[in-house]
Amino acid sequence: MLKGKTALVTGSTSGIGLGIALVLARQGADLVLNGFGDFEAARAEVAATGVKVGYHGADMSKPDQIAEMIAYANKDFGGVDILVNNAGIQHVANVEDFPVEKWDAIIAINLSSAFHTTRLAIPGMKARNWGRVLNIASAHGLVASAQKSAYVASKHGIVGFTKAVALETATTGITVNAICPGWVLTPLVQKQIDDRAAREGITVDQAKKDLLGEKQPSLQFVTPEQLGELAAFLSSPAADNIRGVAWNVDGGWVAQ
C-alpha cells in the first residue's frame, strides 16, 4: 500500500516509534529512523522487511539538527511523505517542585520538535500534493493527570497544533492527525511502574495492575503494533478525508 513512499519516524529505535516503523515498512514504505536507542538493531529489524532504511541521530531538542535530518531525508530518500512525530520524554513532579530544565526539555522534545519537523516537511508534501503528518500525542493530550504538568501541556499542545495544521492543509492532499495512546508498555512506562513498585513496596506485576486499574478500563496495555496499524490506516486512501482528528487508543480511558 505504501510502496514508493518514505516515512520518517522520530524516536523510532524502540517502543512505539519502532512498532509504527515496522508496520509502515511491512506496507512497503522506506524508513528514516531516529532516536538514541540501539539504532543498528532497529535498522536491521526494519530492513528485514525488504525496504530501504536510513538513520539520523538528530537530537529532537535541537532545531538545527532537526533541519539536518530533514535535509538528509530529502537528499537520500527524495523527501518525507509520511512524518510521524513520536519522540517524547517524561518527568513526574508537583508543579512547584518541577525542575525548570525538565519543563524546557519536555516542551522542546514533545512539542516544539513536531513544529520544526512539520514546517520543514510540508513544502515537499505540498509540491507532491500528498503527505501524512501523524503526531503521537497521548490520552494526556485529552485529559490530565496530577504531577505531569509539562507532559500534559506538551500533549495538549500537540493536539492543538494538529488541528491548526490540518486546517492549513485542508484543500491539499496532505492530512494531519494525532494518535492518542493510553498506557503502552514502553521503556518510559516501565520506568514509572518500577518506580511505583519501589515507592509503594509492591511487586512490579501488582504495580502494573494498579496502573492500568486507575486509568485504563480494558486492563490491557495498548501495543506498538496496534498504533502502527492505525498509522498505516491513516496513511491509506480510506483516510483521505480524516483531518485534524485526535484519535484515542486507550482502552476506554477517555470514555470515563
C-alpha positions in Angstrom: 0.0 0.0 0.0 2.8 2.4 0.8 5.4 1.3 -1.8 7.2 4.3 -3.2 6.6 6.4 0.0 9.2 7.4 2.6 8.3 7.6 6.3 10.3 9.4 8.9 9.5 8.3 12.4 11.2 10.2 15.3 12.1 8.3 18.4 11.9 5.1 16.5 14.8 3.0 17.8 12.5 1.4 20.4 8.9 1.3 21.8 6.0 3.0 20.0 8.2 4.5 17.3 9.8 1.2 16.3 6.4 -0.5 16.3 5.0 2.1 13.9 8.1 2.0 11.7 7.8 -1.8 11.4 4.2 -1.7 10.3 4.8 1.1 7.8 7.8 -0.9 6.4 5.6 -4.0 6.0 3.3 -1.9 4.0 6.2 -1.0 1.7 7.3 2.4 2.9 11.0 3.2 3.0 12.0 4.3 6.5 14.2 7.0 8.1 14.7 6.1 11.7 15.8 8.4 14.5 16.5 8.0 18.2 19.1 7.4 20.9 18.4 3.6 21.3 20.1 0.7 19.6 19.7 2.0 16.1 21.7 -0.8 14.5 19.3 -3.4 15.9 16.3 -1.3 14.9 17.6 -0.7 11.4 18.3 -4.5 11.0 14.7 -5.3 12.2 13.1 -2.8 9.8 15.5 -3.8 6.9 14.4 -7.4 7.2 11.0 -6.3 5.7 12.9 -5.5 2.4 12.6 -1.8 2.4 15.3 0.9 2.2 16.2 2.0 5.7 18.2 5.1 6.9 19.0 6.6 10.2 19.7 10.1 11.5 20.7 10.7 15.1 19.2 14.2 15.4 18.6 15.4 19.0 15.0 16.4 18.8 15.6 19.3 21.2 17.9 20.9 18.7 16.3 22.7 15.7 19.5 22.8 13.7 19.9 19.0 14.0 16.2 18.5 13.0 16.9 20.6 9.9 19.9 18.4 9.1 17.7 15.3 9.5 15.0 16.6 7.1 17.8 17.6 4.6 19.2 14.0 4.9 15.8 12.5 4.1 15.3 14.9 1.2 18.7 14.1 -0.3 18.9 10.3 0.3 15.2 9.4 0.1 13.7 12.1 -2.2 11.6 13.7 0.6 9.4 12.8 3.5 5.9 11.5 2.5 4.8 10.3 6.0 6.0 12.2 9.0 5.5 10.5 12.4 6.3 12.8 15.3 6.8 10.3 18.1 9.8 11.4 20.1 9.0 12.1 23.7 10.2 12.3 27.3 8.5 12.4 30.7 9.2 13.7 34.2 6.9 13.5 37.2 6.7 16.1 40.0 4.4 18.6 41.5 4.4 21.9 39.7 6.2 23.8 42.5 8.9 21.2 42.5 9.2 20.8 38.8 12.8 21.4 37.6 12.8 24.3 35.1 15.3 22.4 32.8 12.9 19.4 32.7 10.0 21.6 31.7 12.0 23.1 28.9 13.3 19.8 27.7 9.8 18.2 27.7 8.3 21.1 25.8 11.2 21.1 23.3 11.1 17.4 22.6 7.4 16.6 22.9 6.0 19.7 21.2 8.5 22.1 19.6 10.2 19.3 17.7 7.0 18.5 15.9 6.7 22.1 14.8 10.2 22.0 13.4 9.8 18.7 11.5 6.4 19.7 10.2 7.4 23.1 8.9 10.3 21.6 7.1 8.5 18.6 5.6 5.3 20.4 4.5 6.8 22.2 1.5 7.9 18.9 -0.1 4.5 17.4 0.6 2.8 20.3 -1.0 5.0 20.0 -4.1 3.9 16.4 -4.4 0.3 17.1 -3.3 0.4 14.1 -0.9 1.5 13.7 2.6 0.7 12.4 6.1 1.7 14.1 9.3 0.9 11.8 12.3 1.5 13.3 15.7 1.8 10.8 18.6 0.1 12.6 21.4 -1.4 10.7 24.4 -4.5 10.3 26.4 -2.8 13.1 28.3 -3.4 15.3 25.2 -7.2 15.0 26.0 -7.3 14.7 29.8 -4.8 15.4 32.6 -3.1 13.7 35.5 -1.5 15.2 38.5 2.3 15.7 38.7 2.6 15.7 34.9 2.1 19.3 34.1 4.8 19.6 31.4 3.8 16.3 29.7 0.1 17.2 29.7 0.8 20.7 28.5 3.0 19.3 25.7 0.5 16.7 24.6 -2.5 19.1 24.7 -0.3 21.4 22.6 0.3 18.7 20.1 -3.4 18.1 19.7 -4.0 21.8 19.1 -1.1 22.0 16.7 -2.5 19.1 14.8 -5.9 20.8 14.3 -4.3 24.1 13.2 -2.0 22.5 10.5 -4.9 20.2 9.4 -6.9 23.3 8.6 -4.0 25.0 6.8 -3.7 21.9 4.6 -7.4 21.1 4.2 -7.6 21.7 0.5 -4.4 19.7 -0.3 -3.5 16.1 -0.5 -1.9 16.4 3.0 -3.7 15.1 6.1 -2.6 15.9 9.7 -3.9 13.8 12.6 -2.9 12.9 16.1 -2.9 9.4 17.8 -3.5 9.5 21.5 -2.4 6.2 23.2 -3.3 5.2 26.7 -0.8 3.1 28.6 1.7 1.3 26.3 4.3 -0.8 27.9 7.3 1.1 26.6 10.6 1.6 28.5 9.2 5.1 29.6 6.2 3.5 31.2 8.2 0.5 32.6 10.3 3.0 34.5 7.2 4.5 36.0 6.0 1.1 37.0 9.3 0.2 38.5 9.4 3.5 40.5 5.9 2.9 41.7 6.7 -0.6 42.9 9.8 0.6 44.7 8.0 3.6 46.3 5.0 1.5 47.4 6.8 -1.7 48.4 4.8 -3.9 46.0 5.7 -6.2 43.2 6.2 -5.0 39.6 3.2 -7.1 38.5 1.0 -5.5 41.1 2.2 -2.1 40.1 1.2 -2.8 36.5 -2.3 -3.9 37.6 -2.7 -0.8 39.8 -1.5 1.5 37.0 -4.0 0.0 34.5 -6.8 -0.2 37.0 -6.6 3.5 37.7 -7.0 4.7 34.1 -7.5 2.0 31.5 -10.8 0.1 31.8 -9.7 -2.6 29.4 -6.9 -3.6 31.9 -4.7 -4.2 28.9 -1.7 -2.3 27.6 -2.0 -0.8 24.1 0.7 -2.3 21.9 3.0 -0.5 19.5 1.7 -2.8 16.7 -1.8 -1.6 17.2 -0.7 2.0 17.0 1.3 1.1 13.8 -1.8 -0.4 12.2 -3.7 2.8 12.9 -0.8 4.8 11.4 -1.0 2.7 8.3 -4.8 3.2 8.1 -4.4 6.9 8.4 -1.8 6.8 5.6 -4.2 4.9 3.3 -6.6 6.3 0.7 -9.5 5.4 3.1 -8.3 8.2 5.4 -8.0 10.9 2.7 -10.7 13.0 4.5 -9.8 12.3 8.1 -8.2 15.6 9.1 -7.4 17.2 12.4 -8.6 14.2 14.5 -7.2 13.3 17.9 -7.8 9.5 17.8 -7.5 7.9 21.2 -6.4 4.3 21.5 -6.7 4.0 25.3 -8.8 1.0 26.4 -11.6 3.3 27.4 -9.5 5.8 29.4 -11.1 9.0 28.0 -14.6 7.5 27.8 -14.9 7.6 31.6 
